[in-house]
Amino acid sequence: MRWHFPLLLLMVIFSLVSLTNLSRESLAESSLYELNGVIKVVDEEKYHYYIINATINLRLAVINTTHVKVYVNITGFLHQAGRLIRNQTILIFVVNTKNNHAWFNGMFIGFFPLYIFPAIGYANASDFSFIFLGKPLSLITCEGKPVPVHCHLMLSNGTKVSIVSLVLENKYCKVAFVYHYPIYAAFRLPLGGGKYLYITACVSGKYIRHILDINDYPENIVAKRPLLNIFVILVLLVIVCSIIIWRIIRGRRI
């Protein structure tokens, strides 16, 4: 049956990733964080494999005082040729806990998107500088200061929630987060051979209460964001109106 080949290929790809950088030493693991999302593998021919309804569970093992191994255990259903097949995948990252720099499959990727080891809050967000896959991650700011924004999420159980968060993004990665915790992450990772792993995830419902309890971003700062949006919209309207007027005047001259 045709669906067996893509399934075996996906298992081989992830198995190779899982075995990369495994040490012989026995390291005690501890639970770190959990998200839910969709996993997608894309090759050069744009052929897709999906793992839907995925649970992304993070566990870590300490290597030394500055580095840890993060085991990203992904469980869900592989969608292929109209079939849903139970799948489990383990991705392994080595992360520097001082600057959140990470290595995946033996390659330096920069910012680790699934958990932030140095807690980043409103007061210190501008002190950090991150890259992801060679591109700088920009922080949403206003007048040089970070701007918390409302991130609207649909949890895996269907519950809708709005969380005030900071946002880091570039063309390959976007992360909305509260201190240590990404509440939304969308990014890609190179697997080699022209293949890429795309992960889109939001926080698991079991962590929502904790995140809301620690979320102390200043309300007066958050309130400025709609005004900024209105300003941007007005600027765009002015530009559009100017173009229309210019075309009318130009048309009359013709």
Secondary structure in CASP SS format (residue, H / E / C, confidence):
PFRMAT SS
TARGET T0000
AUTHOR 0000-0000-0000
METHOD secondary structure of the structure
MODEL  1
M C 1.00
R C 1.00
W C 1.00
H H 1.00
F H 1.00
P H 1.00
L H 1.00
L H 1.00
L H 1.00
L H 1.00
M H 1.00
V H 1.00
I H 1.00
F H 1.00
S H 1.00
L H 1.00
V H 1.00
S H 1.00
L H 1.00
T C 1.00
N C 1.00
L C 1.00
S C 1.00
R C 1.00
E C 1.00
S C 1.00
L C 1.00
A C 1.00
E E 1.00
S E 1.00
S E 1.00
L E 1.00
Y E 1.00
E E 1.00
L E 1.00
N E 1.00
G E 1.00
V E 1.00
I E 1.00
K E 1.00
V E 1.00
V E 1.00
D C 1.00
E C 1.00
E C 1.00
K C 1.00
Y C 1.00
H E 1.00
Y E 1.00
Y E 1.00
I E 1.00
I E 1.00
N E 1.00
A E 1.00
T E 1.00
I E 1.00
N E 1.00
L E 1.00
R E 1.00
L E 1.00
A E 1.00
V E 1.00
I C 1.00
N C 1.00
T C 1.00
T C 1.00
H E 1.00
V E 1.00
K E 1.00
V E 1.00
Y E 1.00
V E 1.00
N E 1.00
I E 1.00
T E 1.00
G E 1.00
F E 1.00
L E 1.00
H E 1.00
Q E 1.00
A C 1.00
G C 1.00
R E 1.00
L E 1.00
I E 1.00
R E 1.00
N E 1.00
Q E 1.00
T E 1.00
I E 1.00
L E 1.00
I E 1.00
F E 1.00
V E 1.00
V E 1.00
N E 1.00
T C 1.00
K C 1.00
N C 1.00
N C 1.00
H E 1.00
A E 1.00
W E 1.00
F E 1.00
N C 1.00
G C 1.00
M E 1.00
F E 1.00
I E 1.00
G E 1.00
F E 1.00
F C 1.00
P C 1.00
L C 1.00
Y C 1.00
I C 1.00
F C 1.00
P C 1.00
A C 1.00
I E 1.00
G C 1.00
Y C 1.00
A C 1.00
N C 1.00
A H 1.00
S H 1.00
D H 1.00
F C 1.00
S C 1.00
F E 1.00
I E 1.00
F E 1.00
L C 1.00
G C 1.00
K E 1.00
P E 1.00
L E 1.00
S E 1.00
L E 1.00
I C 1.00
T E 1.00
C E 1.00
E C 1.00
G C 1.00
K E 1.00
P E 1.00
V C 1.00
P C 1.00
V E 1.00
H E 1.00
C E 1.00
H E 1.00
L E 1.00
M E 1.00
L C 1.00
S C 1.00
N C 1.00
G C 1.00
T C 1.00
K E 1.00
V E 1.00
S E 1.00
I E 1.00
V E 1.00
S E 1.00
L E 1.00
V E 1.00
L E 1.00
E E 1.00
N E 1.00
K C 1.00
Y C 1.00
C E 1.00
K E 1.00
V E 1.00
A E 1.00
F E 1.00
V E 1.00
Y E 1.00
H C 1.00
Y E 1.00
P E 1.00
I E 1.00
Y E 1.00
A E 1.00
A E 1.00
F E 1.00
R E 1.00
L E 1.00
P E 1.00
L E 1.00
G E 1.00
G C 1.00
G C 1.00
K E 1.00
Y E 1.00
L E 1.00
Y E 1.00
I E 1.00
T E 1.00
A E 1.00
C E 1.00
V E 1.00
S C 1.00
G H 1.00
K H 1.00
Y H 1.00
I H 1.00
R H 1.00
H H 1.00
I H 1.00
L H 1.00
D H 1.00
I H 1.00
N C 1.00
D C 1.00
Y C 1.00
P C 1.00
E H 1.00
N H 1.00
I H 1.00
V H 1.00
A C 1.00
K H 1.00
R H 1.00
P H 1.00
L H 1.00
L H 1.00
N H 1.00
I H 1.00
F H 1.00
V H 1.00
I H 1.00
L H 1.00
V H 1.00
L H 1.00
L H 1.00
V H 1.00
I H 1.00
V H 1.00
C H 1.00
S H 1.00
I H 1.00
I H 1.00
I H 1.00
W H 1.00
R H 1.00
I H 1.00
I H 1.00
R H 1.00
G H 1.00
R H 1.00
R H 1.00
I C 1.00
END
